[in-house]
Amino acid sequence: MVVPMIFKEMCPNCNGEIESERLKIGVCKKCLKEDKEVEKTELCKK
């Protein structure tokens, strides 16, 4: 079982909180509402 963590000031886009599950996506939920991983070029467009 993996314990979810919240990293403060670690979102590379807004410097906000990012959850450990969102690290694979690359940005926090505030910056990207989608919960699925997207291509990095597509992430930059959004």
C-alpha positions as CSV (number, residue, x, y, z in Angstrom):
1,M,0.0,0.0,0.0
2,V,1.4,3.4,-1.0
3,V,0.8,6.3,1.3
4,P,-0.2,9.4,-0.7
5,M,1.8,12.5,0.0
6,I,1.3,16.2,-0.7
7,F,4.4,18.2,-1.6
8,K,4.1,21.9,-0.9
9,E,5.4,24.5,-3.4
10,M,6.4,21.7,-5.8
11,C,4.1,22.1,-8.8
12,P,6.5,23.2,-11.6
13,N,3.8,25.4,-13.1
14,C,2.2,27.3,-10.2
15,N,4.5,26.5,-7.2
16,G,1.4,25.1,-5.5
17,E,0.8,21.8,-3.7
18,I,1.1,18.7,-5.8
19,E,0.0,15.2,-4.7
20,S,2.3,12.2,-5.2
21,E,-0.2,10.6,-7.7
22,R,0.1,13.7,-9.8
23,L,3.9,13.7,-10.1
24,K,3.6,11.3,-13.1
25,I,1.3,13.8,-14.8
26,G,3.6,16.7,-14.0
27,V,1.4,19.4,-12.6
28,C,-1.2,19.8,-9.9
29,K,-5.0,19.5,-10.2
30,K,-5.4,23.3,-10.2
31,C,-3.2,23.5,-13.3
32,L,-4.7,20.5,-15.1
33,K,-8.1,19.1,-14.2
34,E,-7.6,15.9,-16.2
35,D,-6.4,12.9,-14.1
36,K,-4.8,11.0,-17.0
37,E,-1.2,11.4,-18.2
38,V,-0.8,13.5,-21.3
39,E,2.2,14.0,-23.7
40,K,4.5,16.7,-22.5
41,T,4.0,18.8,-25.7
42,E,0.2,18.5,-25.1
43,L,0.7,19.6,-21.5
44,C,2.5,22.7,-22.6
45,K,-0.4,23.6,-24.9
46,K,-2.9,23.3,-22.1
